[in-house]
Amino acid sequence: MTRISIYDTTLRDGSQGEGVNFSLQDKLLITARLDALGVDYIEGGYPLSNPKDAAYFRAVRELELGHSRVTAFGMTRRRGVAAEDDIGLKALVGAQTQAVTIVGKSWDFHVEEVLASRSTKTCG
């Protein structure tokens, strides 16, 4: 039997729309509603981006979720910084979520222009 997991980005990606500004209480209520709907993963935001997201990750630990796992969103380590020293990765660990979402550059422009030029500069 195949299982499909539902991953919701409302609290991060959905909050980037014009005129959208979730309060901390809004984010916690939305989390509870998504859990009640049976959403498997709820992307809570980027813990390093602003104080409200950091507060969310502290407060959401107090919610009794029956189904959902809250995830913290972030990026791969910065170039030239060891993973254990990267503040972004430290923030993901510090969010104390059951799962994290880490994105990396994969758009052909990024790979060909940004990453390729950086590796050339580093190696040459």
C-alpha positions as CSV (number, residue, x, y, z in Angstrom):
1,M,0.0,0.0,0.0
2,T,1.3,3.4,-1.0
3,R,1.1,6.3,1.5
4,I,1.1,9.9,0.4
5,S,2.2,12.4,3.0
6,I,0.7,15.9,2.9
7,Y,3.2,18.8,3.4
8,D,1.7,22.2,4.1
9,T,3.7,25.5,3.6
10,T,1.0,28.0,4.6
11,L,2.8,29.3,7.6
12,R,6.0,30.2,5.6
13,D,5.2,30.4,1.9
14,G,1.6,31.4,2.4
15,S,2.6,34.3,4.6
16,Q,4.6,35.9,1.8
17,G,1.5,37.1,0.0
18,E,0.8,40.8,-0.2
19,G,-1.2,41.9,2.9
20,V,-0.7,38.6,4.7
21,N,0.7,38.9,8.2
22,F,0.0,36.1,10.6
23,S,0.3,36.8,14.3
24,L,1.9,34.3,16.6
25,Q,-1.5,33.3,17.8
26,D,-2.7,32.9,14.1
27,K,0.2,30.6,13.4
28,L,-0.6,28.4,16.4
29,L,-4.3,28.3,15.5
30,I,-3.5,27.4,11.9
31,T,-1.2,24.7,13.1
32,A,-3.9,23.2,15.3
33,R,-6.4,23.3,12.4
34,L,-4.0,21.7,10.0
35,D,-3.3,18.9,12.6
36,A,-7.0,18.4,13.0
37,L,-7.3,18.0,9.2
38,G,-4.6,15.3,9.2
39,V,-1.8,17.2,7.5
40,D,1.4,15.2,8.0
41,Y,4.0,18.0,7.9
42,I,3.5,21.6,8.7
43,E,6.3,23.9,7.7
44,G,6.4,26.4,10.6
45,G,8.8,28.9,9.0
46,Y,12.5,29.8,9.0
47,P,13.6,30.1,12.7
48,L,16.4,32.6,11.9
49,S,14.2,34.9,9.8
50,N,12.5,37.0,12.4
51,P,11.6,37.0,16.2
52,K,8.0,35.9,15.5
53,D,9.2,32.7,13.8
54,A,11.6,32.0,16.6
55,A,8.8,32.5,19.1
56,Y,6.5,30.2,17.1
57,F,9.0,27.3,17.4
58,R,9.2,27.8,21.2
59,A,5.4,28.0,21.5
60,V,4.4,25.2,19.2
61,R,6.2,22.7,21.5
62,E,3.3,23.3,23.9
63,L,0.6,22.3,21.4
64,E,-0.6,18.8,21.7
65,L,-0.7,17.7,18.1
66,G,-2.3,14.4,17.4
67,H,-1.0,13.8,13.9
68,S,1.2,16.5,12.4
69,R,4.9,17.0,12.6
70,V,6.1,20.6,12.5
71,T,9.1,21.3,10.4
72,A,11.6,24.1,10.4
73,F,12.6,25.5,7.0
74,G,16.2,26.5,6.1
75,M,18.9,26.3,3.6
76,T,22.2,24.4,3.1
77,R,25.2,25.7,4.9
78,R,26.8,28.9,3.6
79,R,29.8,28.6,1.4
80,G,33.1,28.7,3.3
81,V,31.5,27.9,6.7
82,A,31.6,24.5,8.3
83,A,28.2,23.0,9.0
84,E,28.7,23.0,12.7
85,D,29.5,26.8,12.6
86,D,26.6,27.8,10.3
87,I,24.0,30.0,12.1
88,G,21.3,28.9,9.8
89,L,21.8,25.2,10.5
90,K,22.2,25.9,14.2
91,A,18.8,27.7,14.1
92,L,17.2,24.6,12.5
93,V,18.6,22.4,15.3
94,G,17.6,25.0,17.9
95,A,14.0,24.9,16.7
96,Q,13.8,21.4,18.2
97,T,11.3,20.1,15.6
98,Q,10.8,16.5,14.7
99,A,11.8,17.2,11.1
100,V,13.6,19.9,9.1
101,T,13.3,21.0,5.5
102,I,16.6,22.0,3.9
103,V,16.5,23.4,0.4
104,G,19.5,23.7,-1.9
105,K,20.1,25.4,-5.2
106,S,18.9,23.3,-8.1
107,W,17.5,25.8,-10.7
108,D,19.8,25.5,-13.8
109,F,20.6,29.2,-13.5
110,H,21.9,28.7,-9.9
111,V,23.8,25.6,-10.7
112,E,25.4,27.0,-13.9
113,E,26.0,30.6,-12.9
114,V,26.1,30.9,-9.1
115,L,27.5,27.6,-7.9
116,A,29.8,27.0,-10.9
117,S,31.3,30.5,-10.6
118,R,31.8,30.0,-6.9
119,S,33.6,26.7,-7.3
120,T,35.8,28.2,-10.0
121,K,36.8,31.1,-7.7
122,T,37.4,28.7,-4.8
123,C,39.5,26.3,-6.8
124,G,41.3,28.7,-9.0
